[in-house]
Amino acid sequence: MAAERGEFSSRFGFLMAASGSAVGLGNIWGFPTNTASNGGAAFLFAYLILAFALGYPALMAELIIGRHTRSNAVAALKSISSGKKSQFLALAIGFVGIVTVSLILSFYAIVSGWMMAFFLDPISRLLGLTSLSAWLTTDTEIRNAVFVIIFMVLTVLIITAGVKDGIEKWASRLMPALVGILLLLILYVFTLPGAMDGLRAYLVPDFSRVTDPQLLVNAMGQAFFSLSLGVGTMLVYGSYISKDENLPVVGVLVALLDVGIAVLAGLLILPAMYVALESGVQIYDDAGGLIAGPGLIVSVLPALFSNMGPIGLLVAVAFFALMTIASLTSSISMLEVPVAYSVENRGIPRPKAAMVVGAIITSISLVIVFNFDPLFDMVVSFTTERSQPLLSLFICIFAAWIWRRNEILEEIRQGSSKAEQGMFWKIWPFYVKFICPVAILAVYFQ
Ligand code: PHE
């Protein structure tokens, strides 16, 4: 049944793919708004600490297990477990991971679909197609269904092409474009009146909030979601890294890229919100907080862009292209998890696996689209607040308590021969064994 496995062709290719997975709606939308509603830089500060102290060790657990076992999440966890009980647990965690990531993709595709619709809107206005523009920007079930399908077709097409010719190729094209667009937008927004108020709201900390349990829960959830942890994504990407690669180093680079782009996104979104305020757009909700949910991206920012005159069309295209790119490089990493399992454990050819799994997830997405109010928030909070942190906790337990320590060291040594003398090996095993599980549980039970 052993199908031929793919491999990333270079460090750059892996970094683009993994940071592409990590950088998504969570960074450009979730992080800035979480920061704004949780005491500005106090949240940023807590987030940075949690991302490196908890997120990075958990990320490393996935990368190391993945590269060692060279297989999908279910097979990987099973092969590092020796006893019957731990093998059973491995199967359970692997499958819950597959279900969780599929559900994440099913809501992610809906939001990504909105981004594509808003990307096409300014183009349609430029072409004088006003009724199309109205259709694109009105929240209807039918529009949402159409764009879920378009987005999922793109995701399936990339995954069908495989690791090197699909994931790596597209991530290597799209991620540099994303960074370029982000920087240009920041520079432009900084020239507008009101931007400095936004910068202040973002960077001046309200330190009285740093020990607020809710802030810590939000910051941890944000870190795990943003680093794509727990659901097997990073494990599967890790399984495609070359054996010569220095894992602790590439792990740090992925975490830095993820956190760096989140921080940059904050430099765009918060100033943009205050520029919108300055131009007369409502940015506070009825309770007096900043509008943070869907309203921010699909009403506040579009209102700002349309107040900008003709250049607003260009800015809108750039902004929603940014969002679409961020979504797509994340969605492919989600679909890869069940597809890798179907190819390796079920012997299904990749194109067929991508299509069938893609069709199942699209159907779930459509069920959510047509039952939005009862289902959407429920699926989001179940997957990201409940399932993801717990799965991450179990992966740490597998790496630190079930897997043999000398095998881990051997794996790290492959790409860095003096690994046991390095800082990573002095700290990480202790961290994943004790600190990560306890901290995740503590925050979870908040
Ligand atoms: N990290 C992605 C984001 O920030 C979301 C994601 C979660 C991707 C889980 C893969 C797996 O938007």
Residues whose N, C-alpha, C, O or C-beta is under 5 A from the ligand:
A	BS01	LIG	S21 A22 V23 G24 L25 G26 N27 F225 S226 L227 S228 L229 T233 S330 M334
